[in-house]
Amino acid sequence: MKYPGPAMANASKEIQLNRLDRLRVGHLRLLELVGSSGSLTAAASSLRISQPTATKMLQDLESAFAHSLVDRSTRGGKLTAVGQRVLERLRVATGSLTAIGEALDAEAQTPLVRIGILPLAGVFLIPRLIATLSASGELPRIRLVEGTVQSVLAMLREGHVDCVIGRATANSGHMDEARFDAMPLVDERLEIACGSSNALARKRQVALPDLKQGPWIIPGPGTYTRQLFDAAFAGMGMTPPQAQVESASFYVNLATVAQSDFLTVAPSSSVDYYASLGKVKKIRLAQPFQSDFSVFITLRHAPPLSHVEAIRGTLKTLCA
């Protein structure tokens, strides 16, 4: 059997690059719409093109990538495994195109940075970041998009935000180290908080078993904080406390604790902030929660944006 030599392989690669050069934004949108609707016909309708045109565009895509991307049947069209991988990459491209339009809608000379954040970043890191950049005259336009670990990382993966400030590690199950680059910022150990009138606030030390009864207001199952919270109790052979109220908002939880006999768990920076206002008290745990870092996350193989790198450098200095 003859194997292609270097010249033949290079020629094949050149042909594929030429085919990729002919792809347009409509081709990218077509695959995205087929993936979401499960139908080439529905995708054609959304793009306001004819069925034959949509079929030709799909053929262009499959020719460019040299793989079948859609399994077509009488019931519609389903992305193949290769089609799903291609769509993952294309979403970054379409997200970047959207970002260009948004950046040019207003003052084009001032860069726009879209930052996905967990709620805790809004208490501690974001105010310091904005104040520092503003004082130095280097503050870009910033759009903050708040969400859970899963949602902000999904937005980063699909190009809808440029970077993420939050808490996520490889052990959390959310971080794909091959796809994301994470720079540690500050230690964000979880803390337990109660109202200032709560008897627990005056205790020298409190063991986790003493906190079993609550009542508790904590983030719901599946959130990063809840995973760490449950793991701390499970590590002592205990069933984690049942939440009387579930809320993913540290602001809501700490404000509720300040006016009730509830307990809550939140990152140390959030608890320290509300404690400085005299709203809550930090419970002194005999066995503190495991250390956990806030991180600055970007796509590992994405081309660096100067204004995102400036934010990275500023955060690194602030958290040194």
N, C-alpha and C positions, 0 to 999 in steps of 0.2 A: 504494500500500500504506500502510495506517495503522500508525503506530508508537505504542506505548503512551505516554501522557503521564506526568508525574511522579506524578499521583494514582493512576493505574492501577498503576504500578511499585511505589509505596509499599504499595498494597493487596495486591499479589502477595507482596511481602516480608513483610507482616504475616501473611498466610496461612501462608507457609513457617515463620515463627517459631512460630506456634501449633502447627503440626505437630511441630516440633522439641521443643516443650515437653512433648508427649505421649510422647516416647520415654523408655524406662526402661533400667535397667542391663541387663536381659535382652536388649533389642534390640542393645546394644553387644556383649554376649557372643556373640549369635547370629552376627553378621557375622564376629567374630573366629574362631569355631569353623568356619564355612563356609570361611573363608580357609585355615585349617590342615588341615581334613579333606577339602576339595573335595567336600563332600556336605551338602545341606540335611537329609537324613534322619539322618546321623551327628550333625550339630549338634543336631537336635531330641532325639535320644537322650541326648546329653551333658547337655542342659538338662532332661531328663526331662519333655518336653512332647510333645504329639501333632504329627503331621505337618501337619494343617490349622492348628494354632496357630502353628507355625514359619513356614508360608507366609504367614499373616496378619501376623506380626511383620515378615517381610521386605517385605511390601507397605507396611507402615507406614514402614519405613526408606526405601524407594524413593520414597514419597510425600513424606516430609519433605525429602529431598535433591533431589527432582525429577529423578532420574536412575535408570537401570537399574544396579543394583549387582552382580547375579549373573546369569551366563549359565547357564540351567538346561537340562539335557539328560537323556537316559536314563542317561548315565554319571555323573551327579552334578551338582554346581554349581561353577562357576569364577567367581571375582571378575572383573568387568569392570575396565578401566583406571580408571574413576571409583571403582569399589568399592575398589580397592587404595589410591587416594589417601584415600578416606574412612576406611579402616581404619587408615592411618598416623596420622591425627589422633585416631581413637577410642582407639588404644592408649595415647596420652598420658592420656586421660580414665580408662581402666580402671586404668592404672598409678597414677594419682593416688588413685583410690578405694581401691586396695590399700594405698597409703601411709597413708591416713586410718585404716584399720583397724589397721595395724601401730602407728601412733603412739598409738592409744588403748588398745592391749593392756596397756601398762604405765602409767607415770606420765603421765597425759594433760597435766599442767601443764608437763612438760618436753618441748620440741620434739624430734622425731627428724629427723636429717639423714642422708640416704643419699648417700654419696660414692663415685663410681666412680674408682678410681685405677690408674695403672700402677705396677709394682713399685718404680720409682725414687722415687715420692712417699713410700713407706713408710720410706725411709732418711733423708730429709732434711726434707721439708716437713711431713708429718703429725705427727711428734714435736714440732716447734716450734709448729705450730698448736694442738695439744692442750694443750701446756704453757702457752702464752700465754692461751688461753681459760679454762683452769682457774685460772690465777693471778688473772684478772680476775673470776672468779665467773660467767662467761657461757658455760660449756661446756654445750652441749646433749647429748642422747644422739646418738652418732655410729655409723653402720653403714658400715664400709669394705667395698667390693666390688672385688676386684682382678681385672684382666683385661687383654686386649690393647687397643690403640687402637680397633679395629673393634668389639669386644664392649662396651666401656664406653660408646662413643658410641651404639651401638644401644640400650643400656639407658636412656640419657638420652633418646633420641628417643622411646622407648616409655613413658616415665614411671616406669621401675623404679629410677632414681636421680635425685636432685635436682640434682646437679652433678658435674663430672668434673675431676680434677687429673691432668694428664699432658702428653704432648707430641703436638701435632698442629697442622699448619698447612694452609693452603689448597693448598700445593704437594704435600702428602703424599698427596693423593687421598682422604683420609678426612674432611676438613672441608668441610661445606656451609655457606658463609658466610651464605646466606640463612636457614638454620635455626638455626645455633649462634652464640653470642656468646662470643668468646675474649679473655680478659684476660692479656697476657704477665706472667709472674712472674719467673723467673730464667733466665739463660743456662745451658743444660745441654749444653755441648759434649761430644761423645763422646771418650773417652780409651781408650788401650790399656793393659792391665795385665798384669803377669807376676809370678811368685813372687819373693820377696826374694832367693833364691839364683840366679836366672836371670842370665846374663851380660849380657843386654840392659839390665837395670836399672842397670848401671854405665856404660853408654854415654852420652856427652854428648848425642848426637842420633841418632835412628834414622829412616831413610827408609822409607816404606811398602814399596818393593820388597824391603827386607831382612826384612820380616815375612811374606813370601809363603808360606814353608814351614810355619810354625806349629810344632807342632800347635795347632789352634784349637778352642775351645768358644764358640759364638756362637748367638744366636737364629736360628730357622729362617726360610726364605723367606716373604715376605709380612708379616713383622713390620716395624714402623717402624724399629727400630734396624738391622735387616739391610738395609733399603733404603738408609739413609744410609751404612752400612759398605760395601756393594757399590758405591755411587755414587762413593765416595772413590777406590777402586782403578780403577774404570772411567774416572774423570776423568783418570787418568794413563796411560790406554791399556792398562791391565792387566786380566787376568781376576781377579776376586776370589778369595781363598783358599777352598779347600774345607774345610768344617767336619768335624773328626773326630767331634765331639759337638755336637748341636744342643739348646739349652735356652733357653727364654724367660725363665728366672728369673735375674736378676742375682746374687741371693744364692748360688744353686747354682754359677753360673759363676765368681764371684770366690772362693768357698770351694774350688772345684776347682783354680783357678790357684794358690792359696796352698799347695797340697800336691803340685804337679806342675810339669812343664815346659811346660804349656799356656799359650797366650795367650788373652785375651778382650777384648771391647769392651763398654764400659758408660758411662753418663752420668758426668760428672765428680764429682757429689756422691756417687755410690755408690763410685767408685774412691777418692776422698779419704777416705771413712769407713773403708774397709777398710785403706787405707794408714796412717791414724792409729792403727789397732790393730796395726800392724806385720805385717799378713798379706800384703799385696801391695805392689808398687812400680809407680808410674806411669811408663810409657815416654815419654821426651821425643821427640816427633815433630818432624821437620824441617818438615813441612807439616801443621799441625794440622787436625782436622776442622772443617767449617763450623759456625759458631755456630748454636745451635738452642734456642729458648725452651721452658721448661715453661709451661703455660697453665692458667688456670681457666676452665672451659667451662660455660655454661648454655644453655638453650633461649632463642632470641632473643625470641620472642613470648609466652613463658609469663609468667603473673602473678608478680611477684617475691615470694619468701617472706622474711620478715624475718630468720630465722635463717640462711638461705643468704646473704643480703646481708651479715650480720654476719661470716660466714666469708670472704666476698669481701674486705671491708674489712680484716680481720685479716691475710689473706695479702698484700694490697697493702702494708700497713705493714711486715710482716716482710721482704718482698722489695724494698722501696724501695732 
